[in-house]
Amino acid sequence: MSVLWPIYLYAAFFTLRAQSAGLYESDGRISVLTAANFSDFVKLQPTLVQFYLSTCGSCQNYAPTFRNLSESVEGWRWAVKLAVVDCNEEDNEITCEDYSISTFPTFLFFLKGSEPTQVGKMLDDVTFRKTISEILVNKQQYGQLLPGRTSSNALIIYGPDINEIAMLILDVQSKTPVTLQSTFAKGSRFGVRNTVGKVLFDSESIEAVKDFLTKNYQTGLKDLSDAATRHPIIDVGKEKYPPTFSMPVYAADVVSSLQDLLIHDVGRKKVIGGADLDALKEFLTVLSKYLDLGQQYNEEIAYLKKKVDEKLEIQKQEWLGLLAKVTLSTDKVQYIACRGSKPHLRGYPCGLWVMFHAMTVNRYIQGEKSGITDGTAPIAHALNRFVPRFFSCGYCAFHFAKMTSNVRLGEEDIYPHRPGEKPPFPLEVPNPTTLPAAPKSAREEVLWLNTAHNMVNKRLSGNPSEDPTAPKIVFPSPEQCRACWSKAARQQVAVDKFAAMPDKTDELLAYLVHHYRPSSWRWDGVYVSFEAISRLKSVADTFSTTDMVLVGVTCVCCSAALAVLFALLCCRLRPLRRSHIPLPTTA
């Protein structure tokens, strides 16, 4: 029975997650695949498949690029297909697991007679076209793209660059009734000849050969695609009016993101060991010390920490088995303040940021109560070790590693090892002046994380992953906390919303502590006992449920005493009313 626990956990977890809206629709150029049609589809002909997460910011930003790239190979569908799989969908989870998909987006080229070939993320159509054609040629997927394989009633395209010829054939074959073949020829010229060797056209330009074929051999038949199916570019506009209030922190956002983190990201790794395991242990340590979710959830986090601390290596099924034993991973919790205008917007990353902020604030509050300042930043270090290794969005993971690189200890690596994933920038030692100053205390840790979060907001502002109904801003804005901003800073941000940061640190700290402290949270939609909420909402843990009951009893007694007093007064006044003689009336 214990072997089935991970399966039950996955089933339970995915039923809790809001139905995700994929980033793509089948439009004739890109096919949306599911577990039901995946295997049959990729067996039919060579297929380049993008595995993505609809909740991944990097995947959301890349979607418009991939659609544009698909247009550059629109005429190639007779030879190669483009497809996508959303690993955020419950039905696709096993497919993504079968191909060990752990970073997003990941691209696999499925070919006839060979194992899938992994390719990197491509951003321009020149690279995209060249990569696909080279793979088709090198893997010998089509005889007509290979030099020297001719057939009767064919046109032979010759020249010094086989890949250029292959791209030409891929472009025009679907509209040409005659079979096009490829052959290598020394020199610098490209041309067309028939099967008996007669040269029909010759030029130094491959584009000239393409024009010759278009004018003389293409039939005017249309490709299967239609311009009307292309995705229109929708300009959602800019938010001109920043929010004037701060949404309260909802415990549901924290719990939901923690569920997603533990099951969806940590649970995606087949084996956790070495530096990854060290990072997980460190993260669970700060999680158990500084995230207060009520007694039951706190005890479950402590249980996970204890079990993981005992391990030298954890298999995926073993990790999911541990999660299946705690209600934290199975309670039905949905995003509230972090819910986006579309299912793939905000949600998980929003909830993570809230959780991280709450941890730094709780550590600060604990230090204030105890009077202890140890001069360290354990949460910042744990995030630097953990997020780059486990966060499913690789683009975000590398950027986070770079931004937090100055909180490393000793000779720790700057960047994570994420096999099969191309970093979004050269992996160089960051310029320290571009990073938020490394924190050395609980107070600085609260301010550091807010600065880091605002830097991320600035970098992602205007990207497709930005929710148009919740545009990226500096938090808190002058409208949300006027006291946090100097006059000069307010004037700068009025011109450019990212030109300045809140610079009155004492006021900013007070605002952040008030906003993220557990006593300010809303507990709607979370399975936490009344006792736990009462404790979390208490001031310095001095006002307990017992105190609340005593206050209620006192109020009842006072009310009863007032009622008795009122009754006595009424009794004393009645004789006076009976002895009252009315004044005589005049006739």
Buried (B, 14 or more C-beta within 10 A) or exposed (E): EEEEBBEEBBEBBBEBBBEBEBBBEEBBBBBBBBBEEBEEBBEEBBBBBBBBBBBBBBBBBBBBBBBBBBBBBBBBBBBBBBBBBBBBBBEBBEBBBEBEBBBBBBBBBBBEEEEBBEBEBBBEBEEBBBBBBBBBBEBBBBEBBBBEBBEEEBBBBBBBBBBBBBBBBBBBBBBBEBBBBBBEBEEEBBBBBEEEEEEBBBBEEBEBBBEBBEEEBBEEEEBEBEEEEBBEEEEEEEBEEBBEEBBEBBBBBBBBBBBBBBBBBBBBBEEBBEEBBBBBBBBBBBBBBBBBBBBBBBEBBBBBBEBBEEBEEBBBBBBBBBBBBBEBBBBEBBBBBBBBEBBBBBBBBBBBBBBBBBBBBBBBBBBBEEEEEEEBBBBBBBBBBBBBBBBBBBBBBBBBBBBBBBBBEEEEEBBBEBEBBEBBEEEEEBEEEEBBEBBBBBBBBBBBBBBBBBBBBBBBBEEBBBBBEBBBBBBBBBBBBEBBBBEEBBEBBEEEBBEBBBBBEEBBBBBBBEBBBBBBBBBEBBBBEEEBBBBBBBEEEEBEBEEEEEEEEEEEEEEEEEEEEEEEEEEEEEEEEEEEEEEEEEE
